[in-house]
């Protein structure tokens, strides 16, 4: 799921009250609120795996605001959210193998620039590539790839590409047998020749971009 361009008094993208949602491969961007630009979590415990929060804004806690809760984050990116006060995540949370702006205590957590492109996908050289934890990825209970196997780890990322893809130019810093899952909603795949918009395929959208630039500087 993608939560983008929403606004509210609290929890611009999502507000959870007495609820325990599970979110996988979700992206929160461009959301705004007075408190909790991306998400507001109170009196419930969300479970977030391979989610990305970036470009959200708030007066307090641009990424995730937590009150009387303890959500669990794994393989997530919460980075470059804007707020007048509080860090990217405000409140107690169990965070592992995630990229958190400003840093966060927990196994495998990092704070370096994830090197996004305009669609919040990882680009070559990102410290989030091959840096997640494989056993945090839940089973493919709904058989997203249609292969009849509902016990395998979730096989696809937000864009429907392979969730476990090894980048041979990046050292494996995560946990598990290769290929190691990336952090965030999008798995890094090397760009295709001609993929001008960076969406993972070459189609008419790329041709239109080529036409717009043809003969230009």
C-alpha positions as CSV (number, residue, x, y, z in Angstrom):
1,X,0.0,0.0,0.0
2,X,1.0,3.6,-0.5
3,X,-0.2,6.4,1.7
4,X,0.7,9.8,0.1
5,X,-0.5,13.4,0.2
6,X,-2.9,13.0,3.1
7,X,-3.3,15.5,6.1
8,X,-4.9,15.3,9.5
9,X,-4.6,16.8,13.0
10,X,-2.8,13.6,14.1
11,X,-1.4,10.9,11.9
12,X,-1.3,12.4,8.4
13,X,-1.0,9.0,6.7
14,X,-2.5,6.7,9.4
15,X,-3.8,7.1,12.9
16,X,-4.2,3.9,15.0
17,X,-6.2,4.0,18.2
18,X,-6.6,0.8,20.2
19,X,-5.6,-1.2,17.0
20,X,-2.8,-3.5,16.1
21,X,-2.4,-3.3,12.3
22,X,0.2,-5.3,10.3
23,X,1.8,-3.4,7.5
24,X,4.2,-4.9,4.9
25,X,5.8,-3.2,1.9
26,X,4.0,0.1,2.6
27,X,5.3,3.6,1.7
28,X,4.3,6.8,3.5
29,X,5.3,10.0,1.8
30,X,4.1,13.6,1.5
31,X,1.7,13.3,4.4
32,X,1.3,16.1,7.0
33,X,-0.2,16.5,10.5
34,X,0.3,18.6,13.6
35,X,1.5,15.4,15.3
36,X,2.9,12.3,13.5
37,X,3.2,13.3,9.9
38,X,3.4,9.7,8.7
39,X,1.7,7.8,11.5
40,X,0.2,8.3,14.9
41,X,0.1,5.2,17.1
42,X,-1.6,5.2,20.5
43,X,-2.8,2.4,22.8
44,X,-2.1,-0.4,20.3
45,X,1.0,-1.9,18.7
46,X,1.5,-1.8,15.0
47,X,3.9,-4.2,13.3
48,X,5.7,-2.7,10.3
49,X,8.0,-4.7,8.0
50,X,9.8,-3.3,5.0
51,X,8.0,0.0,5.2
52,X,9.3,3.4,4.1
53,X,8.5,6.7,5.8
54,X,10.1,9.7,4.0
55,X,9.0,13.3,3.1
56,X,6.3,13.5,5.7
57,X,5.9,16.6,7.9
58,X,4.5,17.6,11.3
59,X,5.0,20.1,14.1
60,X,5.9,17.1,16.3
61,X,7.5,13.9,14.9
62,X,7.5,14.0,11.1
63,X,7.7,10.2,10.8
64,X,5.9,8.3,13.5
65,X,4.5,9.6,16.8
66,X,3.9,7.0,19.6
67,X,1.9,7.4,22.8
68,X,1.3,4.6,25.3
69,X,2.3,2.0,22.7
70,X,5.3,0.0,21.6
71,X,5.1,-0.8,17.8
72,X,7.6,-3.2,16.2
73,X,9.6,-2.2,13.1
74,X,11.9,-4.4,11.1
75,X,13.6,-3.8,7.8
76,X,12.1,-0.3,7.7
77,X,13.3,3.2,6.6
78,X,12.2,6.3,8.5
79,X,14.3,9.1,7.1
80,X,14.1,12.7,6.0
81,X,10.7,13.5,7.5
82,X,10.3,17.1,8.7
83,X,9.2,18.3,12.1
84,X,9.8,21.3,14.4
85,X,10.4,19.0,17.3
86,X,11.0,15.4,18.3
87,X,13.1,12.8,16.3
88,X,11.9,10.8,13.3
89,X,10.2,8.4,15.7
90,X,8.9,9.9,18.9
91,X,8.2,7.4,21.7
92,X,9.1,3.8,22.5
93,X,9.4,1.3,19.7
94,X,11.2,-2.0,19.1
95,X,13.3,-1.3,16.0
96,X,15.7,-3.7,14.3
97,X,17.6,-3.8,11.0
98,X,16.2,-0.4,10.0
99,X,17.5,2.9,8.7
100,X,16.4,5.7,11.1
101,X,17.3,9.3,10.6
102,X,19.3,10.5,13.6
103,X,19.9,6.9,14.7
104,X,18.0,4.4,16.9
105,X,19.3,1.8,19.3
106,X,18.7,-1.8,18.2
107,X,20.2,-4.7,16.4
108,X,21.3,-3.9,12.8
109,X,20.0,-0.3,12.8
110,X,21.8,2.3,10.7
111,X,21.3,6.0,10.2
112,X,23.1,6.8,6.9
113,X,21.5,8.3,3.8
114,X,19.5,5.6,2.1
115,X,20.2,7.2,-1.3
116,X,16.6,7.4,-2.6
117,X,15.5,8.4,-6.1
118,X,12.4,10.5,-6.6
119,X,10.2,7.5,-6.0
120,X,11.9,6.6,-2.7
121,X,13.6,3.6,-4.3
122,X,17.1,2.7,-3.3
123,X,19.9,3.5,-5.7
124,X,23.3,1.9,-6.1
125,X,25.5,2.4,-3.1
126,X,22.7,2.7,-0.6
127,X,23.6,1.3,2.9
128,X,20.1,-0.2,3.0
129,X,20.8,-2.8,0.2
130,X,21.2,-6.4,1.5
131,X,21.0,-5.0,5.1
132,X,17.7,-6.3,6.4
133,X,16.8,-9.4,8.3
134,X,15.4,-12.3,6.3
135,X,13.4,-14.0,9.1
136,X,11.5,-10.8,9.7
137,X,9.8,-11.1,6.4
138,X,6.4,-12.8,6.9
139,X,5.1,-15.8,5.0
140,X,3.3,-15.3,1.7
141,X,-0.1,-16.1,3.2
142,X,-2.0,-14.6,0.3
143,X,0.2,-16.2,-2.4
144,X,1.1,-12.9,-4.1
145,X,3.1,-14.6,-6.8
146,X,0.5,-17.2,-7.5
147,X,2.9,-20.2,-7.2
148,X,0.7,-22.1,-4.7
149,X,3.4,-21.7,-2.0
150,X,2.0,-19.8,1.0
151,X,4.7,-20.8,3.4
152,X,7.6,-19.1,1.6
153,X,8.7,-15.6,2.7
154,X,6.8,-12.8,1.0
155,X,8.3,-12.9,-2.5
156,X,7.5,-9.4,-3.8
157,X,8.2,-5.8,-3.0
158,X,5.9,-2.8,-3.3
159,X,6.5,-2.6,-7.1
160,X,5.9,-6.4,-7.5
161,X,9.5,-7.2,-8.1
162,X,11.5,-9.9,-6.4
163,X,11.7,-9.2,-2.6
164,X,15.0,-11.1,-2.3
165,X,17.5,-9.9,-4.8
166,X,21.3,-9.9,-4.3
167,X,23.3,-7.0,-5.4
168,X,26.8,-8.5,-6.1
169,X,28.4,-5.0,-5.7
170,X,27.2,-4.6,-2.1
171,X,28.4,-6.5,0.9
172,X,25.8,-8.4,2.8
173,X,25.4,-6.7,6.2
174,X,22.0,-8.2,7.1
175,X,21.0,-11.5,8.6
176,X,20.1,-14.7,6.8
177,X,21.3,-16.8,3.9
178,X,21.8,-14.8,0.7
179,X,20.1,-13.2,-1.0
180,X,19.5,-10.8,1.9
181,X,16.4,-8.6,1.9
182,X,16.8,-4.9,1.6
183,X,15.5,-2.3,4.0
184,X,12.4,-0.3,2.9
185,X,9.4,-1.0,0.7
186,X,11.4,-1.3,-2.5
187,X,14.0,-3.9,-3.2
188,X,17.0,-2.6,-5.1
189,X,17.2,-3.9,-8.7
190,X,19.9,-2.5,-11.1
191,X,18.4,-0.1,-13.5
192,X,17.5,-1.3,-17.0
193,X,19.0,0.3,-20.1
194,X,16.3,2.7,-21.3
195,X,14.4,2.8,-18.0
196,X,14.3,6.6,-17.9
197,X,11.7,6.9,-15.2
198,X,13.3,4.3,-13.0
199,X,10.2,2.2,-12.5
200,X,11.8,-1.2,-13.3
201,X,10.6,-1.6,-16.9
202,X,11.0,-0.1,-20.3
203,X,7.7,1.1,-21.8
204,X,5.9,4.0,-23.5
205,X,6.4,6.2,-20.5
206,X,10.2,6.0,-21.0
207,X,9.7,6.7,-24.8
208,X,7.7,9.8,-23.9
209,X,10.5,11.0,-21.7
210,X,13.0,10.4,-24.5
211,X,10.8,12.4,-26.9
212,X,10.7,15.3,-24.5
213,X,14.5,15.4,-24.2
214,X,15.3,14.6,-27.8
215,X,17.4,17.5,-29.4
216,X,17.6,19.2,-26.0
217,X,20.7,20.2,-24.0
